[in-house]
Amino acid sequence: MSNTIFVVNAGSSSIKFQLFSVSGDGECNRRMKGQFDGIGSRPHLYASDEGKSLVDRVDGKCARGEA
């Protein structure tokens, strides 16, 4: 069974996050990263998994023509 670590960095207008899995020997591997920025103006949420975009939304709508 692996453990996970969730890291959050909250700034004045953005929140960045990363999710790591921790193997039995203590090795950390990043599973996901993302950020929520434009807080208070034009919100944008982006998350990716190993370079593949999982979420890319601006003002609640898909960004960059995604379905």
PyMOL commands that set and color helices and strands:
alter all, ss='L'
color gray80, all
select strands_A, chain A and resi 3-10+14-22+28-37+44-49+52-58+61-62
alter strands_A, ss='S'
color yellow, strands_A
deselect
rebuild
show_as cartoon
